[in-house]
Amino acid sequence: MSRIFAYCRISTLDQTTENQRREIESAGFKIKPQQIIEEHIS
């Protein structure tokens, strides 16, 4: 069982984590939605 998690972080309201998620997927990682950690606005 794979224990890969993704951490996506943005720092402004104008940004989204979608680009980061696409980059992770294009690198060949298959990550389930429940394995993605997102932080918005620090």
PDB file of N, H, CA, C and O in Angstrom:
ATOM      1  N   MET A   1       0.842  -1.179   0.000  1.00  0.00           N
ATOM      2  CA  MET A   1       0.000   0.000   0.000  1.00  0.00           C
ATOM      3  C   MET A   1       0.889   1.244   0.000  1.00  0.00           C
ATOM      4  O   MET A   1       1.793   1.371   0.826  1.00  0.00           O
ATOM      5  N   SER A   2       0.628   2.146  -0.921  1.00  0.00           N
ATOM      6  H   SER A   2      -0.106   2.043  -1.592  1.00  0.00           H
ATOM      7  CA  SER A   2       1.411   3.372  -1.041  1.00  0.00           C
ATOM      8  C   SER A   2       0.967   4.405  -0.011  1.00  0.00           C
ATOM      9  O   SER A   2      -0.226   4.572   0.245  1.00  0.00           O
ATOM     10  N   ARG A   3       1.926   5.085   0.567  1.00  0.00           N
ATOM     11  H   ARG A   3       2.895   4.949   0.360  1.00  0.00           H
ATOM     12  CA  ARG A   3       1.629   6.126   1.552  1.00  0.00           C
ATOM     13  C   ARG A   3       2.087   7.481   1.026  1.00  0.00           C
ATOM     14  O   ARG A   3       2.745   8.235   1.742  1.00  0.00           O
ATOM     15  N   ILE A   4       1.744   7.789  -0.211  1.00  0.00           N
ATOM     16  H   ILE A   4       1.209   7.176  -0.792  1.00  0.00           H
ATOM     17  CA  ILE A   4       2.122   9.058  -0.819  1.00  0.00           C
ATOM     18  C   ILE A   4       1.044  10.089  -0.529  1.00  0.00           C
ATOM     19  O   ILE A   4      -0.148   9.838  -0.708  1.00  0.00           O
ATOM     20  N   PHE A   5       1.492  11.257  -0.075  1.00  0.00           N
ATOM     21  H   PHE A   5       2.460  11.461   0.071  1.00  0.00           H
ATOM     22  CA  PHE A   5       0.595  12.374   0.156  1.00  0.00           C
ATOM     23  C   PHE A   5       1.115  13.574  -0.617  1.00  0.00           C
ATOM     24  O   PHE A   5       2.312  13.672  -0.885  1.00  0.00           O
ATOM     25  N   ALA A   6       0.228  14.480  -0.975  1.00  0.00           N
ATOM     26  H   ALA A   6      -0.745  14.400  -0.757  1.00  0.00           H
ATOM     27  CA  ALA A   6       0.614  15.708  -1.660  1.00  0.00           C
ATOM     28  C   ALA A   6       0.299  16.885  -0.753  1.00  0.00           C
ATOM     29  O   ALA A   6      -0.744  16.920  -0.099  1.00  0.00           O
ATOM     30  N   TYR A   7       1.208  17.843  -0.720  1.00  0.00           N
ATOM     31  H   TYR A   7       2.055  17.814  -1.251  1.00  0.00           H
ATOM     32  CA  TYR A   7       1.011  19.050   0.069  1.00  0.00           C
ATOM     33  C   TYR A   7       0.989  20.223  -0.897  1.00  0.00           C
ATOM     34  O   TYR A   7       1.987  20.496  -1.565  1.00  0.00           O
ATOM     35  N   CYS A   8      -0.139  20.918  -0.977  1.00  0.00           N
ATOM     36  H   CYS A   8      -0.949  20.696  -0.434  1.00  0.00           H
ATOM     37  CA  CYS A   8      -0.296  22.073  -1.854  1.00  0.00           C
ATOM     38  C   CYS A   8      -0.596  23.288  -0.986  1.00  0.00           C
ATOM     39  O   CYS A   8      -1.426  23.226  -0.080  1.00  0.00           O
ATOM     40  N   ARG A   9       0.086  24.391  -1.271  1.00  0.00           N
ATOM     41  H   ARG A   9       0.760  24.442  -2.008  1.00  0.00           H
ATOM     42  CA  ARG A   9      -0.095  25.585  -0.448  1.00  0.00           C
ATOM     43  C   ARG A   9      -0.145  26.811  -1.348  1.00  0.00           C
ATOM     44  O   ARG A   9       0.645  26.948  -2.282  1.00  0.00           O
ATOM     45  N   ILE A  10      -1.089  27.700  -1.049  1.00  0.00           N
ATOM     46  H   ILE A  10      -1.731  27.589  -0.290  1.00  0.00           H
ATOM     47  CA  ILE A  10      -1.177  28.982  -1.744  1.00  0.00           C
ATOM     48  C   ILE A  10      -1.186  30.087  -0.706  1.00  0.00           C
ATOM     49  O   ILE A  10      -1.509  29.860   0.460  1.00  0.00           O
ATOM     50  N   SER A  11      -0.825  31.300  -1.147  1.00  0.00           N
ATOM     51  H   SER A  11      -0.562  31.484  -2.094  1.00  0.00           H
ATOM     52  CA  SER A  11      -0.710  32.376  -0.169  1.00  0.00           C
ATOM     53  C   SER A  11      -1.584  33.595  -0.471  1.00  0.00           C
ATOM     54  O   SER A  11      -1.583  34.553   0.303  1.00  0.00           O
ATOM     55  N   THR A  12      -2.327  33.579  -1.575  1.00  0.00           N
ATOM     56  H   THR A  12      -2.327  32.801  -2.204  1.00  0.00           H
ATOM     57  CA  THR A  12      -3.226  34.693  -1.857  1.00  0.00           C
ATOM     58  C   THR A  12      -4.586  34.170  -2.304  1.00  0.00           C
ATOM     59  O   THR A  12      -4.717  33.014  -2.707  1.00  0.00           O
ATOM     60  N   LEU A  13      -5.583  35.023  -2.229  1.00  0.00           N
ATOM     61  H   LEU A  13      -5.476  35.962  -1.902  1.00  0.00           H
ATOM     62  CA  LEU A  13      -6.934  34.634  -2.642  1.00  0.00           C
ATOM     63  C   LEU A  13      -7.032  34.392  -4.145  1.00  0.00           C
ATOM     64  O   LEU A  13      -7.913  33.660  -4.597  1.00  0.00           O
ATOM     65  N   ASP A  14      -6.133  35.004  -4.928  1.00  0.00           N
ATOM     66  H   ASP A  14      -5.418  35.599  -4.562  1.00  0.00           H
ATOM     67  CA  ASP A  14      -6.180  34.881  -6.381  1.00  0.00           C
ATOM     68  C   ASP A  14      -5.600  33.565  -6.892  1.00  0.00           C
ATOM     69  O   ASP A  14      -5.750  33.251  -8.072  1.00  0.00           O
ATOM     70  N   GLN A  15      -4.951  32.800  -6.044  1.00  0.00           N
ATOM     71  H   GLN A  15      -4.829  33.054  -5.084  1.00  0.00           H
ATOM     72  CA  GLN A  15      -4.314  31.557  -6.458  1.00  0.00           C
ATOM     73  C   GLN A  15      -5.208  30.358  -6.154  1.00  0.00           C
ATOM     74  O   GLN A  15      -6.106  30.426  -5.315  1.00  0.00           O
ATOM     75  N   THR A  16      -4.937  29.251  -6.862  1.00  0.00           N
ATOM     76  H   THR A  16      -4.207  29.195  -7.543  1.00  0.00           H
ATOM     77  CA  THR A  16      -5.599  27.980  -6.573  1.00  0.00           C
ATOM     78  C   THR A  16      -4.533  26.893  -6.498  1.00  0.00           C
ATOM     79  O   THR A  16      -3.411  27.079  -6.970  1.00  0.00           O
ATOM     80  N   THR A  17      -4.881  25.780  -5.913  1.00  0.00           N
ATOM     81  H   THR A  17      -5.791  25.628  -5.529  1.00  0.00           H
ATOM     82  CA  THR A  17      -3.944  24.660  -5.833  1.00  0.00           C
ATOM     83  C   THR A  17      -4.048  23.756  -7.062  1.00  0.00           C
ATOM     84  O   THR A  17      -3.318  22.770  -7.169  1.00  0.00           O
ATOM     85  N   GLU A  18      -4.932  24.081  -7.969  1.00  0.00           N
ATOM     86  H   GLU A  18      -5.525  24.882  -7.882  1.00  0.00           H
ATOM     87  CA  GLU A  18      -5.150  23.230  -9.148  1.00  0.00           C
ATOM     88  C   GLU A  18      -3.877  23.041  -9.974  1.00  0.00           C
ATOM     89  O   GLU A  18      -3.601  21.927 -10.418  1.00  0.00           O
ATOM     90  N   ASN A  19      -3.097  24.102 -10.189  1.00  0.00           N
ATOM     91  H   ASN A  19      -3.321  25.007  -9.828  1.00  0.00           H
ATOM     92  CA  ASN A  19      -1.855  23.967 -10.958  1.00  0.00           C
ATOM     93  C   ASN A  19      -0.888  23.012 -10.278  1.00  0.00           C
ATOM     94  O   ASN A  19      -0.238  22.204 -10.941  1.00  0.00           O
ATOM     95  N   GLN A  20      -0.792  23.103  -8.968  1.00  0.00           N
ATOM     96  H   GLN A  20      -1.320  23.759  -8.429  1.00  0.00           H
ATOM     97  CA  GLN A  20       0.105  22.221  -8.225  1.00  0.00           C
ATOM     98  C   GLN A  20      -0.360  20.769  -8.336  1.00  0.00           C
ATOM     99  O   GLN A  20       0.458  19.861  -8.483  1.00  0.00           O
ATOM    100  N   ARG A  21      -1.650  20.559  -8.266  1.00  0.00           N
ATOM    101  H   ARG A  21      -2.315  21.297  -8.147  1.00  0.00           H
ATOM    102  CA  ARG A  21      -2.190  19.198  -8.395  1.00  0.00           C
ATOM    103  C   ARG A  21      -1.899  18.625  -9.780  1.00  0.00           C
ATOM    104  O   ARG A  21      -1.530  17.457  -9.905  1.00  0.00           O
ATOM    105  N   ARG A  22      -2.064  19.448 -10.822  1.00  0.00           N
ATOM    106  H   ARG A  22      -2.364  20.396 -10.720  1.00  0.00           H
ATOM    107  CA  ARG A  22      -1.775  18.997 -12.189  1.00  0.00           C
ATOM    108  C   ARG A  22      -0.299  18.641 -12.362  1.00  0.00           C
ATOM    109  O   ARG A  22       0.030  17.652 -13.017  1.00  0.00           O
ATOM    110  N   GLU A  23       0.586  19.443 -11.777  1.00  0.00           N
ATOM    111  H   GLU A  23       0.319  20.247 -11.245  1.00  0.00           H
ATOM    112  CA  GLU A  23       2.026  19.162 -11.867  1.00  0.00           C
ATOM    113  C   GLU A  23       2.366  17.830 -11.207  1.00  0.00           C
ATOM    114  O   GLU A  23       3.167  17.058 -11.734  1.00  0.00           O
ATOM    115  N   ILE A  24       1.766  17.567 -10.075  1.00  0.00           N
ATOM    116  H   ILE A  24       1.115  18.194  -9.647  1.00  0.00           H
ATOM    117  CA  ILE A  24       2.000  16.303  -9.364  1.00  0.00           C
ATOM    118  C   ILE A  24       1.531  15.133 -10.217  1.00  0.00           C
ATOM    119  O   ILE A  24       2.233  14.130 -10.345  1.00  0.00           O
ATOM    120  N   GLU A  25       0.341  15.264 -10.800  1.00  0.00           N
ATOM    121  H   GLU A  25      -0.230  16.079 -10.696  1.00  0.00           H
ATOM    122  CA  GLU A  25      -0.194  14.193 -11.645  1.00  0.00           C
ATOM    123  C   GLU A  25       0.632  14.012 -12.918  1.00  0.00           C
ATOM    124  O   GLU A  25       0.847  12.883 -13.359  1.00  0.00           O
ATOM    125  N   SER A  26       1.096  15.115 -13.511  1.00  0.00           N
ATOM    126  H   SER A  26       0.921  16.032 -13.153  1.00  0.00           H
ATOM    127  CA  SER A  26       1.894  15.004 -14.741  1.00  0.00           C
ATOM    128  C   SER A  26       3.261  14.382 -14.474  1.00  0.00           C
ATOM    129  O   SER A  26       3.901  13.873 -15.394  1.00  0.00           O
ATOM    130  N   ALA A  27       3.711  14.418 -13.222  1.00  0.00           N
ATOM    131  H   ALA A  27       3.191  14.831 -12.474  1.00  0.00           H
ATOM    132  CA  ALA A  27       4.973  13.767 -12.848  1.00  0.00           C
ATOM    133  C   ALA A  27       4.782  12.263 -12.665  1.00  0.00           C
ATOM    134  O   ALA A  27       5.743  11.538 -12.409  1.00  0.00           O
ATOM    135  N   GLY A  28       3.538  11.796 -12.798  1.00  0.00           N
ATOM    136  H   GLY A  28       2.757  12.385 -13.006  1.00  0.00           H
ATOM    137  CA  GLY A  28       3.276  10.363 -12.745  1.00  0.00           C
ATOM    138  C   GLY A  28       2.750   9.854 -11.420  1.00  0.00           C
ATOM    139  O   GLY A  28       2.597   8.646 -11.242  1.00  0.00           O
ATOM    140  N   PHE A  29       2.469  10.745 -10.488  1.00  0.00           N
ATOM    141  H   PHE A  29       2.593  11.727 -10.632  1.00  0.00           H
ATOM    142  CA  PHE A  29       1.943  10.320  -9.191  1.00  0.00           C
ATOM    143  C   PHE A  29       0.426  10.212  -9.258  1.00  0.00           C
ATOM    144  O   PHE A  29      -0.244  11.114  -9.759  1.00  0.00           O
ATOM    145  N   LYS A  30      -0.103   9.129  -8.761  1.00  0.00           N
ATOM    146  H   LYS A  30       0.442   8.396  -8.353  1.00  0.00           H
ATOM    147  CA  LYS A  30      -1.549   8.918  -8.670  1.00  0.00           C
ATOM    148  C   LYS A  30      -1.929   9.084  -7.203  1.00  0.00           C
ATOM    149  O   LYS A  30      -1.674   8.202  -6.382  1.00  0.00           O
ATOM    150  N   ILE A  31      -2.534  10.209  -6.885  1.00  0.00           N
ATOM    151  H   ILE A  31      -2.742  10.925  -7.551  1.00  0.00           H
ATOM    152  CA  ILE A  31      -2.853  10.514  -5.492  1.00  0.00           C
ATOM    153  C   ILE A  31      -4.362  10.653  -5.345  1.00  0.00           C
ATOM    154  O   ILE A  31      -5.004  11.392  -6.091  1.00  0.00           O
ATOM    155  N   LYS A  32      -4.912   9.946  -4.391  1.00  0.00           N
ATOM    156  H   LYS A  32      -4.390   9.345  -3.785  1.00  0.00           H
ATOM    157  CA  LYS A  32      -6.345  10.016  -4.115  1.00  0.00           C
ATOM    158  C   LYS A  32      -6.666  11.365  -3.471  1.00  0.00           C
ATOM    159  O   LYS A  32      -5.827  11.930  -2.769  1.00  0.00           O
ATOM    160  N   PRO A  33      -7.880  11.888  -3.707  1.00  0.00           N
ATOM    161  CA  PRO A  33      -8.259  13.181  -3.123  1.00  0.00           C
ATOM    162  C   PRO A  33      -8.061  13.254  -1.609  1.00  0.00           C
ATOM    163  O   PRO A  33      -7.699  14.307  -1.084  1.00  0.00           O
ATOM    164  N   GLN A  34      -8.295  12.149  -0.904  1.00  0.00           N
ATOM    165  H   GLN A  34      -8.590  11.293  -1.330  1.00  0.00           H
ATOM    166  CA  GLN A  34      -8.137  12.169   0.548  1.00  0.00           C
ATOM    167  C   GLN A  34      -6.665  12.187   0.967  1.00  0.00           C
ATOM    168  O   GLN A  34      -6.363  12.317   2.154  1.00  0.00           O
ATOM    169  N   GLN A  35      -5.750  12.058   0.007  1.00  0.00           N
ATOM    170  H   GLN A  35      -5.995  11.952  -0.957  1.00  0.00           H
ATOM    171  CA  GLN A  35      -4.323  12.092   0.301  1.00  0.00           C
ATOM    172  C   GLN A  35      -3.686  13.423  -0.093  1.00  0.00           C
ATOM    173  O   GLN A  35      -2.461  13.541  -0.133  1.00  0.00           O
ATOM    174  N   ILE A  36      -4.508  14.411  -0.381  1.00  0.00           N
ATOM    175  H   ILE A  36      -5.502  14.315  -0.348  1.00  0.00           H
ATOM    176  CA  ILE A  36      -4.007  15.735  -0.741  1.00  0.00           C
ATOM    177  C   ILE A  36      -4.280  16.690   0.413  1.00  0.00           C
ATOM    178  O   ILE A  36      -5.413  16.832   0.873  1.00  0.00           O
ATOM    179  N   ILE A  37      -3.228  17.331   0.862  1.00  0.00           N
ATOM    180  H   ILE A  37      -2.307  17.215   0.488  1.00  0.00           H
ATOM    181  CA  ILE A  37      -3.332  18.308   1.943  1.00  0.00           C
ATOM    182  C   ILE A  37      -3.188  19.686   1.313  1.00  0.00           C
ATOM    183  O   ILE A  37      -2.200  19.961   0.632  1.00  0.00           O
ATOM    184  N   GLU A  38      -4.171  20.550   1.539  1.00  0.00           N
ATOM    185  H   GLU A  38      -4.974  20.327   2.092  1.00  0.00           H
ATOM    186  CA  GLU A  38      -4.146  21.888   0.958  1.00  0.00           C
ATOM    187  C   GLU A  38      -4.201  22.935   2.056  1.00  0.00           C
ATOM    188  O   GLU A  38      -4.956  22.807   3.020  1.00  0.00           O
ATOM    189  N   GLU A  39      -3.386  23.972   1.896  1.00  0.00           N
ATOM    190  H   GLU A  39      -2.772  24.076   1.114  1.00  0.00           H
ATOM    191  CA  GLU A  39      -3.431  25.117   2.800  1.00  0.00           C
ATOM    192  C   GLU A  39      -3.686  26.355   1.964  1.00  0.00           C
ATOM    193  O   GLU A  39      -3.034  26.586   0.946  1.00  0.00           O
ATOM    194  N   HIS A  40      -4.632  27.131   2.406  1.00  0.00           N
ATOM    195  H   HIS A  40      -5.162  26.943   3.233  1.00  0.00           H
ATOM    196  CA  HIS A  40      -4.996  28.363   1.719  1.00  0.00           C
ATOM    197  C   HIS A  40      -4.728  29.545   2.644  1.00  0.00           C
ATOM    198  O   HIS A  40      -5.090  29.517   3.821  1.00  0.00           O
ATOM    199  N   ILE A  41      -4.113  30.548   2.122  1.00  0.00           N
ATOM    200  H   ILE A  41      -3.819  30.571   1.166  1.00  0.00           H
ATOM    201  CA  ILE A  41      -3.847  31.796   2.838  1.00  0.00           C
ATOM    202  C   ILE A  41      -3.168  31.563   4.186  1.00  0.00           C
ATOM    203  O   ILE A  41      -3.771  31.053   5.130  1.00  0.00           O
ATOM    204  N   SER A  42      -1.927  31.942   4.244  1.00  0.00           N
ATOM    205  H   SER A  42      -1.437  32.357   3.477  1.00  0.00           H
ATOM    206  CA  SER A  42      -1.213  31.772   5.513  1.00  0.00           C
ATOM    207  C   SER A  42      -1.323  33.012   6.377  1.00  0.00           C
ATOM    208  O   SER A  42      -0.781  33.044   7.482  1.00  0.00           O
TER     209      SER A  42
END
